Amino acid sequence: MESLVSKLVGRILALVSVGIMLPAAMLGQSAPSAHGASNNLPSRWDIFAGYSYLAPKGTVTTTNPNGNTVTASYDAVNVGGIGSGAYFFNRFVGVQAEFGFHEWGDQVSNASNIGSHGNDDGFMTIAGGLVARFPDGNITPFVHALAGGALVGGPYFEPNKWGPDITVGGGMDYETPWFNHHLAIRLFQADYEYMHADWGPGVYAGRANINAARLSAGVVFHVGSIAPPTPITLACTASPESIFPGDPVTLTASAGELNPKDHVIYTWTGTGVTGSDANPKIDTSALAPGEYTVTGTVKEGKSGREGLHPWETATCTAGITVKAFEPPTISCSASPSTIKPGDASTITAVGVSPQNRPLTYSYTASAGTITGTGTTAEYSSAGAPTGAVGITCNVSDDKGHTESSSTSLTITAPYVPPAPKTQALCSISFAGDPKRPMRVDNEAKACLDQVALDLKQQADAKAVVVGEANAAENAKTAKEQAHAAKHKHATVDEYAAQRAVNAKDYLVTEQGIDASRISVATGATDGQTEENYLVPAGATFTTDVTGTTPVDETTVKPQVRKPLPERHPKKAAQ
């Protein structure tokens, strides 16, 4: 028996030594990183080593060699060690194998020959079964149910006996950050154990049914880790990303790694966003210019329990930019751009809104009046002074943006025709007929016929006929005037005046021109000529032609045009 105890104690010490060495070995292991898992992921293996108290309750009835019936009881608290190893299939459920050893000590017996020091009254259990844990932060409660065998110390002089063992219980571990989260403290493990042993018939034989309470504590070493399921993903897009208020936006959420067996829900946050599916709506009509972010969340899981685990939730964001409405543009033109006083012009405005907003037009003018509220307006120059007039075309949209453009037109001064001027017409030379130096000959008639034609074409025009004489003729006239002053019936040839009067007489008598339309005068030019002038209505002859003197037609009368007397040839000498 001593050797058995030594072996069991050695095994427990070896188990504890392995447990103590595990953290050092695990320090060299890298933390699991699958799917971004942290170092405190649920472990794959849990190895427990601890100190244990066992409080058995039970009796065994035997017959000693004297034939007396002796009842021995198992009611002393035994101390010992406990160790277990658990392999977990997932975060919660696994299988466990457990070994326990509680020392052989004194039995309390009502027979002096049973239960004395040295009797085999210890317990060793080996069991396996299911274990379930419930990780919650740093605290991990667990429960287990095990079945196996128990080596029970027998009555005095009887060997240890194997029998069935059932263990049910649980406990709580505290997860520490030590050794990269590979070490936990088992705060307690409380179990109920049922053990049974049967020594068969014979002296000191008997049957033991033992109910035991076991309380343990120790350390737990985590080996390996259970990566969580692949987390779901969510990506968000907004199309288009840049808009004007009121423009439509399409939001799309694309979720990945979803479990088709689970229920999926979407939630959205952000200004103007509504919807509970992968394509929410967003009302942009009331959004002020600026940057906006929409956040989407997807959760999966059983209906009503979506998103209970971190890998069952994913979020995404999408940004949109709301731009301010751009102001309209406008161009302005006037047609015609040059008008007379009192005339009108059409003003045309061409307004363009980059976002096709409704437009309103108005017009102003620096002079005159302008009416119209559409793309065209009518300008009236009534009452406006001549010169340039500024026109302003204004446009505004329904968002309060305004823009202006300018043009101009010119009001011209009314046409004032130039004052009419006296026109010089043809002139007549009287030097070709020395014997009749004042007679209107055929050459003179050609000139006067043209004068008559001009007068007929311009009924409101008049003519002035200006006669002129040379120095010799003027001297002769002066001499005759001096003689006439002494002799009452003496005649005076006024060459210049007579030439003018004779020309007028031809126009009146031969061409039928009203005499009142023709004036006669003399000029100061030295020559045997006569000048003809056409005086249009409004023209002033004396202003346009200076140096002439009106002829007194009461004293100078026209001369009758007489042919020269016929010349007879001289008779031949006899």
C-alpha positions, 0 to 999 in steps of 0.5 A: 500500500505504501508503494501505491500511495507513493505512486499516486502522489508522484503522479499528482506532483507530475501533473502539477509540474506539467501545469506549472510548466505550460505557461512558460511554453505558451509564452513562445506561442503567438496570439491567435489572429484569425479574423482579428481575434484577440489573445483572450479568445476562448481556449481549445484546451483547458488543463486544471491542477488544484488542491481538493477537499473530499467529504465522504458520507457512507458506511460499510458493514463487515463481520470480523473473525470473531463473528461480530458485525462491525459497521465502519463509516466514511466521514472524515475529510480527506485532502488531496489533489485534482487534475483535469483536461478539457477539449472544447469543440466550440466556445461552450461545449467540450469533453473532459477527463478528470483524475482525483486523489485523496489521501488515506487517513484515519477512519472513524469506526465503532469497532476497534479493529476497523478504522485504526490508523493504516487502514485503506480508507482513501479515494482515487477517481478517474472519470470523463464526460461532458463539460459546458462553459459560459465565458463572460468577460473575465469570469467563466462559469462551467458545469460538468457531468462525469462518469468513471471509476473510483478506487475506494479504500476497503475495511481493515485487512481488505484490499482497495476496490474499484467501483463506479463513480459519478461526478456532477458539479461546476465552478467558476474561473477568473481569467487573468491577463498573465502569460498572454491570457493563458492562465486562469484561477479556478476560484472554486469547483464544487462537485457531488460524487457518488462512489460504490465498492463491493468486496463480496462475501467473506470475513471483513467483506461488505458493500460501501455506497458513498456520497461525497462532497468535493471542493477544489481550487487551483489554476487553469492553463489555456492551450490553443484558441477557438477562433470566432466564426468569420465576422460578417462584413458590410460595405456602403456606397452612395451614388452620386456622392456629390449632389444639389439639394433635392437631387436623388441619391441611391444608397446601397449596402452590400453585406458579406459572410451572412449565414443563410439560416439566420435572420438579417436586419438593417438599421441606418442613421444619418440626416434624412435617411429612412429604411430598414433594408439594404437600399434605404432612401434619403431625402435631400430636399431639406439638406443645407450645403455641406458634408453628410455621413450615413451609417449603416448597420447589419445584424444577423442571428435568430429572429429577435436575437440578432447581433448578440455576438460581435461577429454578427454585427457589421457597420459601414459609412457612406459620405455625400456632399451637398453642393450649394445651388449655383447662381444663374447667368444672363446676357442682354441685348437690344434690337435695334441698338440705334433708334430715333426719338420716340421709337421703340426697341426690343430687349432680349434676356437669355438666362441660364440656371445650371440646375434648371431652377425656375427664373424670373426676369426684370428690367431697368433703363436709365431713361425712357420706359421699359416693360416686360417680365419675361425673356423679352421686354419693350423699350420706349424712348418717349421722353428720353433725351438723345444719346446713350441709354443704359439697359439692365437685365436682371434674373433671379431663381427660386433660391434667391440667387440674382444676376444682372447684365447690361447693354445699351442703345443710342437715341439719335438726334432728329435729322436737321437738313442743312440750310439751303444755299444759292447755287451758281448756274451757267453764265453768259458772255456778251463779248461776241457781239460788239454791235449788240453787246447786251443782246441775248443771242442763241448761245445765251438762250441755251444757258437760260433754257437750262435755268428755266428747266431748273426753275420748273423742276423746283417750283419753290425756287427762285432765280437771280440774274446778275449782269456785269460790265467791263471798265470801258462800258462802266466809264461810258455809262458814267459819261452818259449819266453825266450828260443826261443830267444836263440834257433831259432826253439824253439816253444812258446805256447801263450795260450790266443792268440791261444784260440782266433785264434782257436775260430775265425777259427771255425767261419770262416771255420765252420760257414762261417763268413767273416774273416774280420768281426772277430777280435782277442785279448787277455785280462788280466783276469786270467783264461782259458777262451775266451770271445766273443763280438758283435760290432754293426755298429758305436760301438767302441770295444776298447772304450767299452772294455778296457784292451785287446791287439790285436793278431798278426795273422801273428804269431799265426796261428789256430791249427787243431782240432785233436782228441786224440789218441786212448787209448789201454787197457793193456794186462792181465798178463800171 
